[in-house]
Amino acid sequence: MKTLELKNDYLFAQYTDAYELEPCLAYMQDIAEACRREAVTKVLCDVRGMQGKISVMDSFQLAVAGAVAFRGLQLAGVYRREEMDLFAETVIRNRGGNVRVFGDMDEAKAWLGVE
């Protein structure tokens, strides 16, 4: 299931489908387009329920695409703490992105300054 929901001052995105590279890349574009359409610059993206694991190579591809798609946005990603790897975050940040990955929803919201 893919969810995009406009909250008070941010976009909430949730992805619970099985992991596949192409649908995830397309969903990133959907998120970016929704932010521009709704004139919001903050995104809370919950992928804790996503099924499967992301390979290192896919992680790199997602990060490179994310650096472009999320330019000008502040995005907090929430992932399963036991599977967190900050490689993708580092790749995006090295390319100028304002993205952080968290294992806790409250920490992510605090960093975004929402709710």
Secondary structure by P-SEA (a helix, b strand, c coil): cbbbbbcccbbbbbbcccccaaaaaaaaaaaaaaaaaacccbbbbbcccccccccaaaaaaaaaaaaaaaccbbbbbbcccccccaaaaaaaaaaccbbbbbccaaaaaaaaccc
